[in-house]
Amino acid sequence: MTTPATPPSPGRPDPAPPFAQASPAGAAGYAPMPEVPGLAPYGQPAGRSDGPPGRLRPTGMTILLVVVTLGIWALVYYFQVHEEMRRHSGQGLGGVWALVIALIFGLVNPFLLSDEVGRLYERRGQDKPVSALTALWFFPGMLILVGPFIWFVRTNRALNAYWQSLGVRETTLV
């Protein structure tokens, strides 16, 4: 049987209930809140750089494919490279958006590609070898005819060097 509750005496505080005296939480009788779980069960935060690395692409062969296919291979290249960077870092346009932008606003994509390659380096705390300004070789550099080639060589070389720094050693032909 339980004992009846006694009314408090005038001038005296209420006696603490018996469960509060044995509780480590104190006089209120409430247990402490549980810890907030870590991020591990919920996936990686945005901005990771631990996804699969991309492929090395030989610069000369890629230029040859773009010329032979009358520019169609450039669209394939934009799609593949942007998709690889997105899978690796968790950030960026991704292949589909890069392809849509290349089809609608063709002159914008060199700026986006060089910028995203530079951001890969920046996320690792390194100096950016290329940036959006590098694409000025493409446009208005196309007026001197060699500008797009200079842009592509610099950007593709920087991207290949990044993948090589992650241990990629095999060059693919396409």
N, C-alpha and C positions, 0 to 999 in steps of 0.2 A: 504494500500500500504506500501511497505517496503522502507526504506530510502536507497539510494545508499551508498555503502561503500566508505569511503574517504581514499585516499592514505595517508600513514604516512608522517608526516613532517620530514625533515632531522633533525637528532639529537634527535628525540623523539621516545620512544618505541611505538609499535603498541597498539592501545587501545584494551582492552579486550572486547570480544563480550558480548552482554547483558546477554546471558544465563549463562555465567561463573560467573558473578557478583552475581547472585542470588543462585548459586549452593553451597552447603556446601562442595563440594569436592575441592574447591579452583579455582585458575585462569585457570587451564587446562580444567575444565569443565567435567571431568570424575567422575562418581560415584564410590565409594569404592567397592572393590570386596566383594561378599557375604562370610559369614563365611563357613568354611568347616564343613559339617554335622558330627555329632558324630557317634560312632560305633553302636549304638542301632539298627538302621534300617538294618544294614548289617550283623547281627549275632554276635556270640561270637568270640573273638580272640582265636587262638590256645593256648592250655595249660589251658583251663578252668577246674575247678574241681567242676562243678555243675550239671553234668549229673546224670542220675539215678544210685543209688548205686547197687552193685552186691548182690548176695545171699550168705548167710552163708552156708558153707559145713562142715559137721562133718568129722573130720579127720579120725577117725577109720572106718566109713562107706565107705569113699572114698578109703581107702587102701584095704578094703575087696572087693570092686567092682573091683579094678584094679587086684587083685589076682584072683578072680573068673572068670573074663573075659579075663584072660591071657594078660593083658596089654592094651586091647582095650579101657577100660574106661579111661586110662591115656590120650589118644588122645581126648576123649570127654571133659575131665577135662581141658586140655590145651586150647581147642577151646573156651569153655564157659568162663573160667576165663580171658583169653586175650581179648575176645570180651567185657566182662563187664568192664574191666579196660579201654578199648578204648572208649566205650560209656560214661563212667564217666568222664574221663580226657581229651578226645579229642586227646590223644597222645598214642603212642605205636603201637604194631604190628597189633592188631586185631586178630580175631579168625581164619580167613582163612590163613593168613600168618603164624600164630603160628602152625596150623595144617600141612601146607606144610613143614615147617622147622622140625617139629617133625617126619614127615614121611621120609624125606631125610637125615637130620642131627640130629638124635634122641638125642645125648648127648649134644647138644647145648641148647635145650629147657629149662632144669632146670636152666641154667645160665640166660637165658632171662627172665624167670618167676620171679626168685628171684630179678633180677635187676628192673623189672617193678614194683613189689610190693614195693620195697624200694623207687622208684621214686614217688609213690603215697604219701608216707610220706614226702619226700623231698619237693614236691610242696606245701605242707601245712606248711612248715617251721619246721617240726619235724625231730628228729633223725631217721635214717633208721634202723629198727630192722633187716632187711635182705638186702643183696646185691648180686651181681653176685658171690662174693667170698663164699657166703653161699652154693652155688651149688658144692663147692669142697667136700661137704659131699656126694654128689651123685656120682661124678667121680673125683677122684679115690677112694672115700669112699666106692664104691660098692665092693671093694676088701675085706673089712672087713664085708660085708654082711648087716650090720645095717646102713651103711652110707646113702643110699637112704631114709630110713625111717626117720632118723634124719633130713635130708634136707626137706622132705615133711612136717613133723610135724612143723618145725620152719617156713617154708614159708606159709603153710596153716593157721597156728595160727596167723601169722602177717597179712595176708589178711583178715581173719575173724575179727580180732581186728580193722582193719581199717574200715570195713563195719559197725561194731558195733558202732564205734565212730561217724558214720553218722546217727545213729538211727535205723539201721536194727536189729531186734530182733528175727525174725523167722528163724529157722534152717530148711533147706530143706534136704530131705534124699538123693537126687541125684543131 
